[in-house]
């Protein structure tokens, strides 16, 4: 057995099941929706992953931490100075120590001014940190999307993906900018205030700490509820974005079938679900601060009463009581802030988790270690015993065998869902075969690098897509290094030059999203021009003229025949008159090749192809000649 045969045997033995679970071809069955996320929330794990992005901002965060330390020291010094100022005015002799009072007031003013400057610097630096982290996170997510297999997008709603790129990452940004510095300063102030309280009066400290267990149990109870609600809120927001994106993209269909009311009804259903879960999340998180204020006031009352008793007994001074009350508030206030921050964290971590769910998706498998580049391709294609299913239990293709020689044209016809597009998807390695193998120029396509393999193909699909930009830029998408003259020549071959020259800015005319300012036929012509400019050795024409009128189709057929010369072409068509000149016509049904031959050969057999052709053109005089 040769090395190549051994590699093939290993592949067939160890073939992994397809990553996607679809009942049919891409876009069918479950292709447009995605169920709610059911993975349990991993709060600590997500925070740990976010911390990796913080590590890149180590220098800036160190400077922020230094500012927080100084600011916290000023915050802790202020109550002590207030107590000294009060004691300076309450001497038993009835005299005011003006020297001490003046110094204390000046120091307090300097402290407050410094606090304002340091707070501004912290906010300014953290805003930069937040935006850089979010930029990196969004970049990682977008790069990840480029590496995911087609199967992932077949089962994912586009609006949900956009929601993760925008809304979920914005939640992360808000969490970082609002919470990080508050969290660090809050912890320092809590610890510092506790130390100062113990120094001033251990008895009052014990009295003030009775509210801490109440704060802890309150925060824990509410956090358990809000963590689930905020996660569900992000899921519902993704569903809403998906519904909006789908409805706007298909607005012509909605109006054509008078489904405006139905679309509004579906929107109201999704929007109401989002409102309900969002309302619950906000109500539960909103419970926190009012109840915390009640607990704080209770603690303040305890300290004031108990401190007054100690002052009457001359155990402490009035200034100490004033300082202690301020320290008590500084001790409890960060607890409130931390509780509020925890609510913000719930929303931010929920967004981060949804982002990391995409980041954790399996990418397209790496090229084989010994993969080679497909250089100077000739376009000789062989399918050997190829079988495939989007789900292991639902086979789509069954033991497909055929050969397309260099420069030949192969047409695939058959009913919708028969497996025609699946054959093309396997040829381009958008999916890998379940069993068997596909050869190009005598070598298994899995032995080539994906990049070099896909550079050999040119696509004209039934559903064209144009990017925002000019007509020139969209045609150049097939060959970015092409000159303007080459672009114009390709447009002439595709018969697109005629309508382009009628536009106000001709080739510099801007195109709206997906060519919204062009007709479907015009978009198809630009897609054909794009492929002509790319000059691929292998052509995929999937209903390439389906959206073009009959007169224009005649011109396009001439252009396609011209660019097909010397190139191996695969044509998927339902209009059988467009593939009469194909070298080989294969009739596909239920994932099997039931007929194969030229047009004349298949017509002479008077089998399935004959019946399809007869039924399509029986009312057109001369079509069967």
N, C-alpha and C positions, 0 to 999 in steps of 0.2 A: 504493500500500500504506500502511495506517495505521501509526502509531507502535507500537500494540499488536501488530499483525500482524508488523511488522518485528522487534520484540523476540522474538516467538514463533519466527520463522524463525531468528534467531540462536541461540536456545536449542536448537532441534532440530539445528542444524548443529554446535554445540559441546558437545553433551551428553556429560558425563563418564560413564564406566562406573560402576556402583554400587560403593560402598565395600565391600560385603559379598559374599563368594563362597559362596552357599548354593545347593543344588540345588533347593530348593523354598521354601515359605513360611517365615517366621520360626519358629524352634524345631525345624525339621526338619533332616535331614541332619547337618551338623556343628554344630548349634546349641548343644550342651551342653558341648563339649570344646574344648581348645586345645592345639596341639602345643607341644613344647619350644621355648624361645626360641633362635633360631639366629643372632641378630645377634652379631658379634664384640664382645668386651668392649672398651670405650673407657675405660680407667682414667683417663687424663689429662683427657679431655673431661668425665667425670662429676665428677671432683674440681673442675674449673673451674666447673661449674654449681653444685656445693655451696657454693663460695666466695661465690657471689652472696648466699646466705642468711646467710653470716657477715658480709657487708658491713653488714647492718642492725644488727649488734651491735658496731659499730666502737668505741663509747665503752667498753663493758664489756670488750671484748677489749684495748683499750689499757691499761686499769687492770690487767687480768690480766697483760699483758706487762710492765708496770712492776713488779708483784710478782715476776714470774719473774726479771727482771733483778736485783732486790735479793737474792732468794733464791739465784740462781746465784752472785752475788758472795760471799755468805756461804759457800756450798758450796765455792767456790774458795779462800776465805781459810782455812778450817778445816785442811786438810792442811799449809799453810804454818805455822800456829800449832802444830800437833802437832810438826812438825820442830823448831821453836824450843824447845818445851818439852823435847824429848829432848836437844837440844844443851845446854840449861841444866843438865841433870843429868849431862852427860858431859864436864865440863871437864877438861883435862889436869892441872890442879893438884889434881884430886880434890875440889874444892869445888862445891857446888850453888848456882847463882844463884837464891836463893829469891824475890827481888823480881821477876825476869823470869818465873819459873815461876808465881808467884801471879797476876801480870797476865795471863799467857797463858791460865791456866786460867779466870779470870773472863771474859775475852773469849770463850773457847770456849763457856762455859756460856750467855752472852748470845746467841752466834751460834746455838747449837742451839735455844734457846727461840724466837728470832726465826724460825728456819727452820720450826718446828712451826706457829707462828701464820700465817706466809705460805703454807704448804702448805694449811692449813685454808681460808684465804680464797680461794686459787686454786680448790680443789675446790668451794667454795660458789658462787662466781661462775660457774664453768664448768657446774655443774649447771643453773643458771638459763639460761645461754646455750643449753645443749643442749636443754632443754625448750621454750624459745621457738622455736628453729629447727625442731624437730620439729613443734611446733604449727603453724607456718606451712607446713611441707612437707605435713603431713597435710591442712591446710585447702586448699592448692592442689590436692592430688590429689582431695579430695572435691568441690570446686567443679568440677574438670575432669570428673568423672564425670557431673555434672548437665548438662554441655554436649555430651557425646558422643552421637552418633546411636544410634537403636535398633539399627542394624546391628551396632554394636560389641558390644552386650550379647547379641545373638543368637549371636555366635560366641565369647563369652568365658564361662568357667566362673566362677560367682559366688564359689565358695570361693577361687579364685585371686585374684580382685579383693580379697576381704577379707584374704587373706594379705599382699597388697602394702600395704594400709592399716594393718595391725597389725604382723606379724612383720618385714617388710622395713624399715618406718620405725623399729621398735624397734632394729634392727641399726644404723641410721644414728645413733640416739640414743646407743647404747652407744659407738659409734666416736667421736662428738664428745666425750662426757663423759670418756672414758678417754684419748683419744689426743692431743687438741689441745694441752693444757698440757704433756704429756710430750714432745711433739714440739718445742715451742718451747724448753723448758728443756733438753732433751737436746742440741739444736744449740748452745746457748750454752755449756753445760758442756763439750762436746767441744772447741769452739774455745778456751775459756778454759783448760782443762786442758792442751791442747797448748802454749799460750803459756807457762804456768807451767813445764811440763816442759822446754821449751827454755831458759828462764831458769835453771832449777836445774842442768840437765846435758844439753847437746846430745847427748853420747855415749849416755847412757841413753835419751834420746828415740828415737834411731835404733834402738836395740836393741828398744825396746817396740813400735815400729811394724811389726815383722815379722808381727804377727798380723792387721793390718788387711786385707791382701789376702785372707787366709783367710776373714775375716768377710764381706767383700764377695761373694766367689764362693759362699759357703754361702747367704747371704741371697737372692742372685739365683736360684740353682738351685731353692731351695724355693719362692720366691715365684711362679715360673713355673708350678709344679705346683698350688699352693694357690689361685691366682687362678681357674683353671678349675674346681677342685673346689668352692670356695665358691659360685661362680655356679650350678653344677649342684645344689648343696644347696638353694639358695633356690628353684630351679625345682621340684625334687621336693617341697619343703615346700608350695609352692602347689598342686601336684597332690593332695597328701594332704588339704589343707584343702578342696579342691574335692570330693574323694570323700566326705569326712565330711559336708560340708554337703548334698550330694546325697542321701546315704543317710539322714540324719536327716530331711530334708524329706520323703522318700518312704518312711518307715519302715512306714506302713500297707500300702503296696504290697509291700514286702519281706516282711512277715509274711504277707500274704494269699496270696502265691505260694510260701511256705515257702523263701524265698531267703536265710534268715539265714546258713546255712553259706556260700553263694556270696558274700554280702556280706562275711563275715569273710575268705574266701579272697582277694577282691579287695583288701580293706584290708591284709591281710598282704603282698600283692605290692607295693603302693605303699609301705607302711611299710618293707618290707625294702629297697626301692630307695633310700629316704631314709636308712636306717641305713647302707647300704653306702657311699654317696657321702659321708655325714657322717663315717663312720669313717675313710675315706681322707683327708678334709680335715683331721680332727683329728690323725691319725697323722703326716701330712706336716708340719703346723704344729708338732706336738709334738716332731719331730726337732730343731727349731731350738735350743731352750734347752739341752738336754743337750750337744749338740755345741759350742755357744757356750761353755759352762762349761769344757769340755776345752781349747778354744783359749785362754780367759782364764787358766786355770791354767798353761798352757804359757807364755803371755806373762809371767805373774807370776813364774814360775821363772827365766825368762831375765833379767828385771830384777833379781831378788834375787841371782842368781849374779854377774852382771856388775857390779852395784852393790857387792857385797861385795869383788870384786877391786879396784875403784876406791877403796873405803874403805881397804883394806889399804895401798894405795899412796899414801894421804893425798891423793887427788885430790878426794874429796868427804867430807863428814862423815856420821856415822850418822843424824843428824837429816834430812839431805837425802835419804838412802836411804828413811827412813820416810815423808817427805813425798812422795817420788817414787812409792813403792809405792801410796800412797793416790791420788795424781793418776792413776797408771796405771789403777787400778781405776775411777776416775771417768771416765777417757777411754773405757775399754772398756765399762763398764756402760751408758752411754747408747747405745752401738752395739748392745748386746744389746736394750735397750728399744726402739730404733728398729726393729730387726729384728722384735721381737714386735709393735710397733705396726703394722708393715707387714702382718702377718698379720691383725690386727684390721681394718685398712683394707680388706683383700680382702673380708671379709664385709660391712663397712659399705658399700663402694662397690658390691658386688654387689646389695645391697638398694636403694641409691639408683638404680642403673641400671634396676632393674625398675620403680621408681616413675616415673622419667623416661620410660620406654617408654610408660606410660599418658599422661603429660603431653604427649608428642609426638604422640599419636594425633590425627588430623584431627577437628576438631569439626564439628558441624552447620554447613553453609555459612551465611555471614552473609546476612541479608536483603538483597534487591536495594537498590542505592543510592536508587532512587526508590520503594521499598516504602511502602505506605500502610496505615493501620489499617483493619481491617474493622469499621466502626461501623454500628449499627442493621441487622444482617444480616436478610435476608428468608428465606434458606435455599433459594434456587433453584440447583440443582446440575446441571451438564452435563459429561459425559465425551465428549471429541472425539478419536476415533482413538487412544485410549490403549493403549500397549504397554509392557510392563515385564518385566524379568527380574532376579533377584537375582544371576545371573551372565550376562554378555553372551551366552554360547553356549547358555543354557537359558532361553528365553522362558517366562514364566508367564502373562502376559496378552497377548492378540493383538487389536489393533484394536477396543477396547471403545468402544461408542457407546451412550449412553442419557441421558435427561433426567429429573430429579426436580423437579417444580414445588414451589412454596412450600406447606408444610404437608402434602405428600403422604407416603405411606409406601411404601417400596420394599423388597421381600424378596429376599434372595439365597439360592438353594438349589442344591444340587448335591453331588456326592461330595466326600469329604475330599481336599484338595490341588488342587481345581479352580481356586482363585484368589479365593474369596469374601472371605477376610480380607485378602488383598493389595489388593483394591479399597478397603477401608476404610483400610488403611495409607497408600495413596496419597492418599486424600481428606484425611486428617489431616496429610499431609506427614511421616509417619514415614520415608517414602522418597519420592524424586522420580521422576516418570515417565521412562522411557527415550525415548519419543517421544509426540507428541500433547500434549494439555493438558486440565486440569480447571478448570472455571469455577464460581465461586460468585458469584451475583448479577451475572453477566455479565462477570466479571473473572478472569483467570488467578490461581489461588491462590498462585503464586510471586510475584505482585505485591503480596501482602499480607504484613505482618509475621507471623512464626510465632506470636508471643504472642497477637496479636489473633485469628488464625485459630483456634487451638486453644481459646481461651476460648468459642468458639461451640459446641463439642461437649460432649456428655455421653456417658459410656461405661458400659455394663453388660456386662462381659465374662464369658465362660464361667469363667475362672479369676479369682475375686475376690481382692482383697488388702486386708487391714485392717492398720492400723498399731497399734503399742503405744500405749495410752491408753484413754480411756473410750469407751463407745458414743456419747455426745454428741459427743466430739471427732472421731470417725470419720465421723459423718454430716455434721458441719460442714466436713469436708474439701472438700465440694463448694461451700460458700459460708461462709467463715470469719466473715463479718459477720452471719450469720443469728442471729435471736433463738432462745431456747430454745423458745418457742411455735411458731416456724416449723419447728424441728427436729422437734418432736412431731407437727406436722401432716403433715410429709413422711413420718414413720414410720407414721402412721395410713394414709396413701394407699398405702404400700408393704406394708401388712399386717404390719409389723414391730412395731408397738406392742403387739400381743397378747403376744408372747413377752418383749418388753422389760419389760413391767409385772410379769411373773412373776419376774424376777430380783431378788435381795436389794437391790441398790442401783439398780435400774432403769436410767435413762440414765447414771448415774455408775458403772456396773459396769465395772471394768477389763477390757481385752481383752488376752490374751496375744499373743505374736508371731503375726501373720497369723491372728488369731482362733482360736487353738488350743483355746480353751475354749468355742467355739460350733460348732454343726453346719454342714455345708456349706450347707444350705438357709437357715439363719439368717444366715450371712455374705452369701448372695446377696440376702436381703431388705434388709440394711443397705446393700449396694452400690446397690440400686435406690433406697432412701431418699436416699442421697447424691446421686444424679443428679436426683431430683425436686427436692431443695433447690437444686441449681445452676441450674435453670430455663434450660437451653441452648436454642438455636434449632434445633440439629441433634442428633439422637439416634442413637447407635450401640448396637444391641442384639445382642450376639454370643452366641447361645445363652443368653439372659438367664434363662430359666426351666429350664435343663437339670438343675439340682440340686434342684428343688423338687417336692414330691409333687403328684399330680394335683389334689387338693382345693385345696391352697394356690395352685396354678397358676391356677385359675379366678378367685380373688380378685386375683392379680397381673395377669392379663390385663385385668381391668377397670381396675386402676390404671394400667397401661401405656397402654391406650387413652385414658384421661383425660389423661395428660401428653403423649401424642402429638398431641392436638388442637392445631392451629395450628403444629406443629413438623414439620420435614422429618425423616423417620425412615428409617434403614437397618437392616433386621432380617436377621441371619444365623441360619438355623434348619434343623435336620434334622427336627424334629417338625412336620410340615406343617400340623397342625391349628392351630398357633399363628399362622400367617400367612395364613389363609384370607381375612381381611378387609383385607389389604394392597391398596393401590391398584394397585400393579404388582408382579408376581412375575417375577423373571429366573432362568432356569435356566442355571447356569454349568457348563461342562465343558471340560477341557483349555484353560482360559484364554479361552474364547469364550462369548458369549451365544448359546445355541442356541434358546431360546424366551423370549418376553416377552409379558406380558399379565396380566389379572386372573385370579382363581381360576376363575371360570366360563368365561372365554374359553379358558384353557389346558385345562380339562377337556373343553370341546367339541372342541378340536383332537385330543384323544386321542393326544398325542405323548409326549415324555419325561416331562413333569410328570404327565400322567395315569397313566402306568405307575408312577411313583414313589409317587403318592398311593394308587393301587389296591393296590400291593404292601404299603404300610405299614398300610393299614386294611381289607384284604380280609376279615380275620377278625373285624372289629368290626361288629356289626349296626347299620345306619343311618348309618355314617360316610360312605358315599358319596352320601348323599341331599343 
